[in-house]
Amino acid sequence: MAKVLFIEASPRKGRSYSTQAAQAFLDAYQAAHPGDTVETLDLWAADLPAFDGATLDAKYAVMGGKDFTAEQAQAWGKIVAAADHFKAADKIVIATPMWNFSVPYVLKHYIDVIAQPGQTFGWSPDQGYFGLVKGKPALVVTASMGAYGPGSGAEAIDFQKPYVEWMLKFFGFETIHSLQVINTGMPDSAEASLAEAKVKAEALAKAF
C-alpha cells in the first residue's frame, strides 16, 4: 500500500483550477489504486515552523558540524518533523497556482522549510550537492492566467513550474510528471485547458 501526499497551495479550494485538475488526478488514482491512501496537506491550514534566526543558526550548525544550543535544537526539531513527513510519502502531488509569475508564498515557505542539509539533500567535496529523496514519483499541477510554455515567448518569466520541478530534482526526484491549466483569465480557454488536463490526469493516474 502506497501513501500519496497531496500538497495544496491554492486557498481557493474547489474554485482553483490547479486544485480541480489535481483532484481529477487523485480521484482517478484512487479508483485505479484502491488500496493506497491520499493525505492532503493544505498549506494554508498547516502550522509550518518559522524559518527564523534560531532555525537558520541551526542549519549553519548542521552544515558546520557544530552542536546545537537548546533554542537551535528545538527549532531544528520542527524542521526535521516537517521533512520527515514529506519523506514518509511514497508519491508526491503538488498543485499550485501562479502568483506574480511564481508560486504562492505558502508553498515557498514549505519548500524553504524542507530544503535542508541532511534531510532532503546532502553535500560532499567529491559530489557537490546530491538529493536524498530517491525512488519516488512526483506530479506538479500548475495553473496560470497566461501561457508560459515552450513557444509562448514568455518562458523567461515563468518562475512557477520550473522552480517547483527544479527543487524536486534537487531533492533527488527523477520521475516528475506535469499537468498544466493555462489561460485561466479567459473562461472559455480555461475550461478547455482544464478539460484537457483532466483527460491527461486520468490517463496518468493509472500508471503513477
Backbone bond lengths (Angstrom), bond angles and torsions (degrees), N, CA, C in turn:
res aa  C-N    CA-C-N  psi(-1)  N-CA   C-N-CA  omega(-1)  CA-C   N-CA-C  phi
1 M - - - 1.456 - - 1.526 109.39 -
2 A 1.322 117.20 128.97 1.456 121.95 -178.61 1.525 110.73 -103.79
3 K 1.324 114.89 153.64 1.458 120.69 177.04 1.523 109.06 -112.09
4 V 1.323 115.85 127.48 1.463 122.13 176.61 1.522 107.94 -104.10
5 L 1.317 116.85 128.74 1.460 121.58 174.45 1.524 108.51 -102.70
6 F 1.331 115.69 116.06 1.462 121.98 178.71 1.518 108.53 -98.78
7 I 1.319 116.46 112.50 1.461 122.74 -178.63 1.524 108.09 -98.46
8 E 1.322 115.64 111.35 1.465 122.59 -173.03 1.529 109.86 -102.99
9 A 1.333 116.50 117.95 1.460 120.56 -173.87 1.522 114.50 -106.78
10 S 1.321 118.60 -3.13 1.465 121.01 178.87 1.522 110.36 -97.55
11 P 1.349 117.85 137.10 1.461 120.54 176.06 1.525 112.74 -84.20
12 R 1.330 117.70 -1.17 1.468 121.22 -173.02 1.524 113.01 -89.07
13 K 1.329 116.66 -2.94 1.463 120.82 177.60 1.538 112.47 52.42
14 G 1.321 117.11 -125.48 1.456 121.18 -175.61 1.505 115.34 -66.17
15 R 1.330 117.26 -13.89 1.469 120.17 176.66 1.525 111.85 -87.00
16 S 1.318 116.04 -6.22 1.461 121.34 -178.49 1.525 110.55 -83.22
17 Y 1.310 116.78 130.70 1.462 120.29 178.36 1.531 111.29 -67.93
18 S 1.328 116.83 -38.77 1.467 118.25 179.41 1.522 110.63 -66.20
19 T 1.332 116.72 -39.34 1.461 120.15 178.97 1.519 110.94 -68.32
20 Q 1.320 117.63 -39.89 1.469 120.24 178.91 1.523 111.45 -62.14
21 A 1.323 116.32 -43.36 1.466 119.51 179.17 1.523 110.88 -66.13
22 A 1.333 116.10 -40.94 1.459 119.97 178.55 1.521 110.90 -65.20
23 Q 1.326 117.30 -39.54 1.459 120.18 -179.04 1.524 111.09 -66.59
24 A 1.336 116.48 -36.15 1.463 119.62 175.61 1.530 109.97 -60.95
25 F 1.321 115.77 -41.21 1.464 120.09 177.13 1.526 110.78 -63.42
26 L 1.340 116.66 -46.84 1.464 120.69 -176.38 1.525 111.78 -65.88
27 D 1.327 116.51 -37.89 1.471 119.59 177.36 1.526 110.17 -62.30
28 A 1.331 115.49 -45.53 1.472 119.64 179.27 1.518 110.66 -67.24
29 Y 1.327 116.38 -35.87 1.466 120.22 179.50 1.524 111.00 -63.91
30 Q 1.326 116.24 -46.14 1.456 119.76 -178.71 1.533 111.91 -66.70
31 A 1.335 116.07 -31.84 1.465 119.39 175.97 1.530 110.74 -67.68
32 A 1.333 115.83 -36.81 1.461 120.28 -178.66 1.527 112.94 -83.27
33 H 1.340 116.47 -22.91 1.464 121.41 -177.39 1.526 109.02 -132.41
34 P 1.313 118.08 68.32 1.467 121.66 -172.92 1.526 114.50 -62.51
35 G 1.314 117.76 -19.30 1.463 119.98 -179.80 1.514 113.96 -85.50
36 D 1.329 117.33 -10.98 1.463 121.50 -178.40 1.530 110.84 -85.97
37 T 1.316 115.71 161.54 1.467 121.09 179.12 1.516 110.40 -116.78
38 V 1.319 115.68 150.75 1.465 122.42 177.64 1.523 108.38 -123.68
39 E 1.315 116.35 124.57 1.466 122.08 174.96 1.516 108.77 -111.25
40 T 1.328 117.22 130.94 1.457 121.55 177.52 1.518 110.41 -97.38
41 L 1.310 116.06 126.69 1.462 121.94 173.28 1.524 107.19 -107.55
42 D 1.325 116.05 98.22 1.456 122.30 177.51 1.527 107.36 -80.53
43 L 1.314 116.53 107.82 1.458 119.79 -174.90 1.522 113.04 -66.42
44 W 1.329 117.12 -17.73 1.464 120.43 178.76 1.526 111.19 -82.12
45 A 1.306 116.86 -16.26 1.470 120.95 178.06 1.521 111.70 -109.14
46 A 1.315 117.28 -11.72 1.462 121.50 -175.92 1.530 111.12 -72.62
47 D 1.313 115.57 144.40 1.465 121.97 176.75 1.526 108.21 -93.63
48 L 1.331 115.80 78.55 1.457 120.84 -177.82 1.523 109.93 -78.11
49 P 1.324 117.78 138.14 1.466 119.36 178.52 1.525 110.97 -67.35
50 A 1.313 114.86 145.43 1.462 119.45 176.70 1.519 109.51 -69.38
51 F 1.322 115.51 139.98 1.464 118.58 174.37 1.527 106.90 -95.68
52 D 1.332 114.69 78.42 1.459 121.34 -172.05 1.527 110.76 -104.96
53 G 1.323 114.88 -165.62 1.463 119.26 -175.05 1.509 113.83 -60.82
54 A 1.344 117.31 -43.46 1.466 120.18 -179.33 1.522 111.02 -64.07
55 T 1.334 115.86 -38.85 1.466 119.83 179.71 1.523 110.70 -67.13
56 L 1.315 115.89 -42.66 1.465 119.76 179.53 1.524 110.79 -65.46
57 D 1.328 116.44 -40.24 1.467 119.32 177.10 1.525 110.62 -63.33
58 A 1.347 116.41 -37.62 1.461 120.41 177.63 1.522 110.85 -63.98
59 K 1.334 115.87 -40.47 1.468 119.96 178.37 1.533 110.19 -60.80
60 Y 1.320 116.46 -44.65 1.465 119.72 179.67 1.533 110.97 -66.07
61 A 1.343 116.48 -33.04 1.459 119.73 176.36 1.527 110.28 -64.28
62 V 1.335 116.51 -42.27 1.472 120.37 177.01 1.518 110.21 -60.87
63 M 1.319 116.06 -47.01 1.461 120.10 -177.52 1.528 111.80 -66.26
64 G 1.334 115.74 -30.20 1.456 119.37 -179.19 1.513 114.52 -95.08
65 G 1.336 116.80 0.94 1.454 120.48 179.93 1.511 113.65 68.12
66 K 1.322 117.17 30.17 1.469 121.67 -178.13 1.527 110.51 -102.03
67 D 1.308 116.18 162.07 1.459 121.84 177.93 1.526 110.61 -77.47
68 F 1.344 114.78 152.29 1.458 120.62 176.93 1.524 111.13 -81.60
69 T 1.323 115.46 150.74 1.453 120.26 161.66 1.534 106.41 -79.69
70 A 1.326 117.29 170.87 1.464 120.11 179.11 1.523 110.61 -60.60
71 E 1.329 116.96 -40.54 1.464 120.77 -179.47 1.524 110.85 -66.62
72 Q 1.315 116.77 -41.20 1.457 121.00 179.41 1.533 110.93 -66.48
73 A 1.308 117.09 -39.40 1.460 120.97 179.84 1.521 110.91 -63.17
74 Q 1.308 116.42 -40.74 1.463 120.15 178.97 1.527 110.40 -66.03
75 A 1.328 116.18 -43.85 1.470 120.53 179.84 1.525 110.78 -65.00
76 W 1.320 117.24 -42.79 1.462 120.44 -177.67 1.518 111.90 -68.93
77 G 1.314 116.71 -30.62 1.460 120.45 177.66 1.518 111.65 -59.84
78 K 1.324 117.36 -37.35 1.463 121.53 178.51 1.532 110.82 -69.64
79 I 1.321 115.71 -36.50 1.467 120.36 177.58 1.527 110.18 -65.00
80 V 1.314 116.43 -46.03 1.465 121.36 -179.13 1.527 110.54 -62.88
81 A 1.331 117.04 -38.95 1.469 120.22 179.19 1.523 111.07 -62.40
82 A 1.332 117.13 -42.44 1.468 120.98 179.00 1.524 110.94 -66.73
83 A 1.331 117.05 -42.03 1.468 120.56 179.34 1.525 110.80 -67.24
84 D 1.323 117.19 -40.33 1.465 120.54 178.83 1.531 110.96 -63.13
85 H 1.322 116.20 -39.47 1.470 120.00 178.11 1.523 110.46 -61.51
86 F 1.320 116.52 -43.65 1.463 121.62 177.47 1.523 110.70 -61.69
87 K 1.327 116.94 -46.35 1.466 121.62 -175.83 1.520 112.78 -72.91
88 A 1.336 117.20 -19.55 1.462 120.18 -179.57 1.523 112.14 -71.54
89 A 1.318 117.69 -19.87 1.464 121.17 178.50 1.522 109.97 -75.22
90 D 1.326 115.28 146.37 1.460 120.67 177.15 1.523 112.13 -86.51
91 K 1.333 115.33 -25.13 1.462 121.12 -177.83 1.532 107.65 -144.63
92 I 1.324 115.76 145.56 1.466 121.28 -175.78 1.524 110.23 -121.13
93 V 1.324 115.66 134.18 1.469 122.05 172.28 1.521 107.48 -125.55
94 I 1.317 117.10 124.55 1.464 122.51 178.91 1.523 108.41 -119.05
95 A 1.325 116.78 125.64 1.468 121.58 176.51 1.518 108.33 -117.54
96 T 1.323 116.35 124.74 1.461 119.47 -176.83 1.524 112.11 -145.13
97 P 1.321 117.10 138.23 1.451 120.16 170.44 1.526 109.40 -82.05
98 M 1.316 116.17 169.67 1.459 120.92 173.17 1.522 108.44 -94.26
99 W 1.311 115.61 126.88 1.464 121.97 173.98 1.526 107.74 -122.14
100 N 1.312 116.58 120.47 1.464 120.50 178.05 1.529 111.79 51.43
101 F 1.331 114.44 44.49 1.467 123.93 177.99 1.525 113.27 69.61
102 S 1.336 118.03 5.92 1.453 121.77 -179.87 1.532 109.07 -133.62
103 V 1.319 117.38 -146.35 1.462 121.95 -177.64 1.523 110.07 -111.81
104 P 1.328 118.72 158.96 1.466 120.81 175.07 1.530 111.14 -57.37
105 Y 1.314 115.26 148.70 1.459 119.34 -175.23 1.525 113.28 -61.46
106 V 1.337 117.55 -25.47 1.468 118.69 178.83 1.526 111.31 -67.58
107 L 1.322 117.50 -34.49 1.460 120.30 178.02 1.525 109.78 -72.58
108 K 1.318 117.13 -40.57 1.472 120.03 176.22 1.524 109.68 -61.18
109 H 1.324 117.33 -41.65 1.467 121.87 177.39 1.527 110.22 -59.21
110 Y 1.326 116.58 -47.64 1.465 120.78 -178.87 1.529 110.82 -60.93
111 I 1.319 116.74 -45.29 1.462 120.24 179.41 1.519 110.52 -63.32
112 D 1.332 117.26 -41.18 1.464 120.28 178.24 1.527 111.21 -62.25
113 V 1.326 117.01 -33.19 1.466 120.73 179.99 1.526 111.32 -70.14
114 I 1.319 118.13 -45.35 1.471 120.09 -173.47 1.522 113.71 -89.22
115 A 1.327 118.25 -13.50 1.472 120.82 179.44 1.524 108.64 -82.02
116 Q 1.337 115.99 80.44 1.462 121.07 -173.05 1.526 111.65 -132.71
117 P 1.322 116.17 146.42 1.468 120.25 178.35 1.523 110.98 -63.81
118 G 1.314 115.26 136.01 1.448 120.65 -179.32 1.511 113.50 82.42
119 Q 1.317 117.24 -6.79 1.461 122.02 -179.58 1.525 110.83 -111.02
120 T 1.316 116.97 -63.20 1.464 120.45 179.47 1.531 112.50 -114.39
121 F 1.322 117.13 -11.27 1.465 119.16 175.96 1.529 109.71 -149.35
122 G 1.316 114.22 159.69 1.451 121.03 175.81 1.515 109.93 -130.73
123 W 1.322 115.52 176.92 1.466 120.36 178.77 1.522 108.77 -151.36
124 S 1.316 114.88 142.01 1.465 119.71 173.74 1.528 108.14 -145.38
125 P 1.327 117.44 156.36 1.469 119.87 178.98 1.528 112.56 -58.84
126 D 1.327 116.82 -33.64 1.463 120.63 -177.29 1.535 112.39 -79.73
127 Q 1.349 115.94 -40.77 1.462 120.11 -174.28 1.522 114.12 -97.87
128 G 1.305 116.36 -20.89 1.461 118.46 -169.78 1.521 108.25 73.38
129 Y 1.337 117.37 -144.77 1.466 120.86 178.34 1.531 110.23 -76.92
130 F 1.323 115.93 144.03 1.460 120.65 174.09 1.526 109.04 -148.12
131 G 1.337 116.21 145.58 1.451 121.56 -178.17 1.513 112.09 -78.61
132 L 1.328 115.65 150.33 1.456 121.99 179.93 1.522 112.74 -111.60
133 V 1.321 117.16 -2.45 1.474 120.70 -179.08 1.527 107.07 -107.83
134 K 1.317 115.41 96.63 1.460 121.19 -171.57 1.527 111.38 -113.31
135 G 1.339 114.87 155.90 1.454 121.51 170.34 1.516 115.54 72.03
136 K 1.311 118.03 22.41 1.464 121.54 -179.96 1.530 109.49 -122.18
137 P 1.319 118.10 138.64 1.470 119.61 173.94 1.521 110.48 -86.74
138 A 1.306 115.46 155.18 1.465 120.99 177.13 1.522 109.13 -135.90
139 L 1.316 114.78 151.43 1.459 121.84 173.95 1.518 107.96 -126.78
140 V 1.325 116.57 128.82 1.462 122.34 176.93 1.520 108.14 -111.46
141 V 1.337 115.78 117.57 1.464 121.95 179.98 1.520 107.71 -108.60
142 T 1.321 116.99 121.11 1.460 120.92 -176.93 1.524 111.10 -122.43
143 A 1.318 114.95 154.45 1.459 121.42 173.18 1.520 108.06 -137.11
144 S 1.320 116.41 142.07 1.462 120.35 -179.28 1.524 109.79 -149.31
145 M 1.329 115.02 150.45 1.466 120.13 -178.73 1.512 112.50 -70.39
146 G 1.329 116.57 -22.60 1.455 121.10 178.45 1.517 110.64 -119.83
147 A 1.332 115.46 -166.30 1.462 122.46 177.02 1.523 108.15 -117.74
148 Y 1.334 115.65 127.50 1.463 119.90 -174.46 1.523 112.48 -128.20
149 G 1.317 117.13 8.95 1.451 120.79 -177.00 1.513 113.21 -77.02
150 P 1.334 116.85 -177.56 1.462 122.08 179.44 1.525 111.54 -54.28
151 G 1.319 115.81 132.84 1.454 121.24 179.36 1.512 114.60 87.03
152 S 1.339 117.12 -4.83 1.463 120.30 -178.62 1.523 112.38 -78.66
153 G 1.331 116.11 -23.24 1.462 120.04 -174.51 1.517 112.39 84.42
154 A 1.336 116.66 -4.37 1.467 120.63 -178.03 1.525 111.45 -116.18
155 E 1.312 116.74 17.40 1.468 120.07 -176.13 1.528 112.48 -58.45
156 A 1.343 116.39 -34.98 1.464 120.30 -173.54 1.521 113.27 -68.48
157 I 1.329 117.55 -18.03 1.474 118.66 -178.49 1.529 112.21 -107.20
158 D 1.331 116.24 14.38 1.460 120.23 175.13 1.525 108.73 -90.61
159 F 1.328 116.52 100.96 1.465 122.41 177.18 1.530 110.37 -108.22
160 Q 1.311 115.41 21.87 1.463 122.32 -179.12 1.534 110.11 -99.91
161 K 1.313 116.55 -80.57 1.464 121.95 -176.84 1.533 112.34 -59.09
162 P 1.353 119.64 -49.45 1.468 118.55 -179.33 1.529 112.80 -59.71
163 Y 1.342 116.47 -37.06 1.467 119.65 -179.04 1.522 111.56 -65.67
164 V 1.326 116.95 -49.52 1.461 120.25 -177.76 1.524 110.49 -63.03
165 E 1.316 116.63 -44.19 1.459 119.71 -179.06 1.528 111.44 -67.52
166 W 1.332 117.38 -36.83 1.465 119.82 179.26 1.520 110.39 -65.90
167 M 1.342 117.67 -40.47 1.460 119.86 179.48 1.528 111.11 -65.28
168 L 1.324 117.20 -38.39 1.461 119.58 176.18 1.530 110.81 -62.67
169 K 1.313 116.63 -41.38 1.474 120.08 176.65 1.522 110.35 -63.56
170 F 1.319 116.82 -39.35 1.462 121.79 177.73 1.522 110.75 -61.07
171 F 1.333 116.35 -35.76 1.467 121.20 178.47 1.527 112.32 -74.16
172 G 1.329 117.12 -15.41 1.459 120.17 178.29 1.519 115.03 117.06
173 F 1.333 117.69 -1.68 1.465 120.15 179.51 1.528 109.46 -68.86
174 E 1.326 115.12 134.35 1.463 120.52 179.25 1.524 112.00 -112.11
175 T 1.323 117.41 -26.63 1.461 122.02 179.33 1.524 108.42 -107.40
176 I 1.327 115.89 102.78 1.463 121.54 -177.12 1.524 108.56 -126.30
177 H 1.325 116.21 117.06 1.453 122.50 177.76 1.531 108.96 -99.58
178 S 1.325 116.05 162.33 1.456 118.96 178.69 1.528 111.16 -142.22
179 L 1.318 114.58 146.64 1.456 123.45 170.84 1.518 106.78 -131.41
180 Q 1.321 116.82 137.06 1.461 120.04 -178.00 1.523 110.82 -129.52
181 V 1.323 114.94 138.29 1.463 122.02 168.90 1.520 105.84 -114.67
182 I 1.314 116.78 120.99 1.469 120.39 -174.36 1.528 111.13 -117.90
183 N 1.313 113.60 167.16 1.474 122.03 177.52 1.531 111.86 55.34
184 T 1.336 116.01 43.50 1.461 119.82 -177.41 1.531 112.69 -70.96
185 G 1.322 116.92 -10.95 1.461 119.98 176.57 1.512 113.17 -77.68
186 M 1.326 117.49 -9.72 1.458 122.87 179.34 1.522 108.29 -118.52
187 P 1.336 118.12 106.35 1.472 121.77 -170.64 1.519 115.28 -49.24
188 D 1.319 117.46 -47.99 1.470 119.07 -177.63 1.519 111.66 -63.83
189 S 1.321 115.95 -46.59 1.462 120.27 179.30 1.521 111.17 -64.66
190 A 1.338 115.98 -38.43 1.461 120.27 -179.22 1.523 111.37 -63.34
191 E 1.323 116.42 -45.65 1.466 119.69 -178.75 1.518 111.14 -65.24
192 A 1.327 117.04 -37.19 1.461 120.36 177.69 1.522 110.41 -66.22
193 S 1.339 116.67 -41.51 1.453 120.67 179.62 1.532 110.70 -67.79
194 L 1.337 116.55 -39.15 1.464 120.41 177.90 1.525 110.57 -63.86
195 A 1.308 117.13 -43.22 1.466 120.78 179.49 1.528 110.45 -61.23
196 E 1.315 116.31 -41.39 1.467 120.17 178.64 1.529 110.40 -64.82
197 A 1.336 116.60 -41.85 1.462 120.77 179.45 1.525 111.13 -63.54
198 K 1.345 116.76 -37.38 1.467 120.32 179.81 1.522 111.33 -66.24
199 V 1.313 116.44 -39.10 1.475 119.96 177.47 1.525 110.00 -62.06
200 K 1.339 116.20 -45.35 1.448 120.51 179.49 1.534 110.07 -65.50
201 A 1.342 116.21 -37.45 1.459 120.64 -179.64 1.510 111.97 -61.56
202 E 1.310 115.89 -44.10 1.462 120.20 -178.67 1.526 111.94 -64.78
203 A 1.339 116.12 -36.61 1.458 119.85 178.41 1.543 110.65 -71.09
204 L 1.334 116.58 -41.39 1.449 121.03 -179.12 1.522 112.00 -66.71
205 A 1.320 116.32 -35.96 1.468 121.28 -174.52 1.524 112.60 -59.41
206 K 1.302 116.84 -31.49 1.469 119.99 -176.46 1.529 112.35 -66.52
207 A 1.323 116.03 -33.06 1.471 119.90 -175.53 1.517 113.51 -106.93
208 F 1.307 117.57 -0.75 1.473 121.59 -175.16 1.530 111.18 -71.84
